[in-house]
Amino acid sequence: MDAIKRSLNTLSVKYMIEEILSDLETKISQQSDPATKSCLEEAYHHMKVAEECLNAAVHDPQSHYDDAQVFYRILGKVLPLMVLLQTYESLPHVDYGVESSVDTQSSDP
């Protein structure tokens, strides 16, 4: 009985997500404001991710869990490097007043 309820609930949720995705696709195609369109596209992306997670929960939750663990383990290693690179990019440029020989004009006629 629980499996039947779970199956019906899954179908119900799947149907709702499909309706939301369809509605978002329509709204995205009709949108002319780039900021609003971007927000709708982001919402669409996250709904697709939610759909994938729900499908994984029904079909193969262990595999989805394992993949997520690997992803976050790698992200945990890479993220500090990304922050460090961003820190170096945001440092202000310091001009020490040294001119290159190409830029310096000769005083000789």
C-alpha positions as CSV (number, residue, x, y, z in Angstrom):
1,M,0.0,0.0,0.0
2,D,2.8,2.4,0.9
3,A,4.5,1.8,-2.5
4,I,1.2,2.6,-4.3
5,K,0.8,5.9,-2.3
6,R,4.5,6.8,-2.9
7,S,4.0,6.1,-6.7
8,L,0.9,8.2,-6.8
9,N,2.6,11.0,-4.9
10,T,5.6,10.8,-7.3
11,L,3.3,11.0,-10.3
12,S,1.5,13.9,-8.8
13,V,4.7,15.8,-8.1
14,K,6.1,14.9,-11.5
15,Y,2.9,16.2,-13.2
16,M,3.2,19.5,-11.1
17,I,6.8,20.0,-12.1
18,E,6.0,19.4,-15.8
19,E,3.2,22.0,-15.6
20,I,5.5,24.5,-13.9
21,L,8.3,23.9,-16.5
22,S,5.8,24.3,-19.4
23,D,4.5,27.5,-17.8
24,L,8.0,28.8,-17.4
25,E,8.9,28.0,-21.0
26,T,5.9,30.0,-22.2
27,K,6.7,33.0,-19.9
28,I,10.4,32.9,-21.0
29,S,9.5,33.0,-24.7
30,Q,7.1,35.9,-24.1
31,Q,9.5,38.0,-21.9
32,S,11.2,41.0,-23.4
33,D,12.8,42.4,-20.3
34,P,16.3,40.8,-20.0
35,A,16.4,40.9,-16.2
36,T,13.0,39.2,-15.8
37,K,13.9,36.7,-18.6
38,S,17.1,35.8,-16.8
39,C,15.3,35.2,-13.5
40,L,12.7,33.0,-15.2
41,E,15.5,31.0,-17.0
42,E,17.2,30.5,-13.6
43,A,14.0,29.3,-12.1
44,Y,13.5,26.9,-15.0
45,H,17.0,25.6,-14.5
46,H,16.4,24.9,-10.8
47,M,13.1,23.2,-11.6
48,K,14.9,20.9,-14.0
49,V,17.4,20.1,-11.2
50,A,14.6,19.4,-8.8
51,E,13.0,17.1,-11.4
52,E,16.3,15.2,-11.7
53,C,16.6,14.9,-8.0
54,L,13.1,13.5,-7.6
55,N,13.6,11.1,-10.5
56,A,16.8,9.9,-8.9
57,A,15.0,9.5,-5.5
58,V,12.6,7.1,-7.2
59,H,14.9,5.2,-9.5
60,D,18.4,5.1,-8.0
61,P,18.8,7.3,-4.9
62,Q,22.1,5.7,-3.9
63,S,23.8,6.5,-7.2
64,H,22.5,10.1,-7.0
65,Y,23.8,10.4,-3.5
66,D,27.2,9.0,-4.4
67,D,27.5,11.3,-7.4
68,A,26.6,14.3,-5.2
69,Q,29.2,13.3,-2.6
70,V,31.9,13.2,-5.2
71,F,30.9,16.5,-6.6
72,Y,30.9,18.3,-3.3
73,R,34.2,16.7,-2.3
74,I,35.8,18.1,-5.4
75,L,34.0,21.4,-5.0
76,G,35.4,21.6,-1.4
77,K,38.9,21.3,-2.9
78,V,38.5,23.7,-5.8
79,L,36.5,26.5,-4.1
80,P,39.4,27.8,-1.9
81,L,41.5,28.1,-5.1
82,M,38.7,30.0,-6.8
83,V,38.4,32.4,-3.9
84,L,42.2,32.9,-3.8
85,L,42.2,33.7,-7.6
86,Q,39.3,36.1,-7.1
87,T,41.3,37.9,-4.3
88,Y,44.3,38.4,-6.6
89,E,42.0,39.7,-9.4
90,S,40.5,42.3,-7.1
91,L,43.8,43.8,-5.9
92,P,44.3,47.4,-7.0
93,H,46.9,48.0,-9.7
94,V,49.9,49.9,-8.2
95,D,51.8,52.2,-10.5
96,Y,55.3,52.6,-9.2
97,G,56.1,55.5,-11.6
98,V,58.6,53.4,-13.6
99,E,58.4,54.1,-17.3
100,S,59.5,51.6,-19.9
101,S,62.2,52.6,-22.4
102,V,59.6,52.3,-25.3
103,D,57.4,54.9,-23.7
104,T,60.2,57.4,-22.9
105,Q,61.0,59.9,-25.6
106,S,64.6,60.7,-26.3
107,S,65.7,64.3,-25.7
108,D,68.3,64.0,-28.5
109,P,67.3,65.7,-31.8
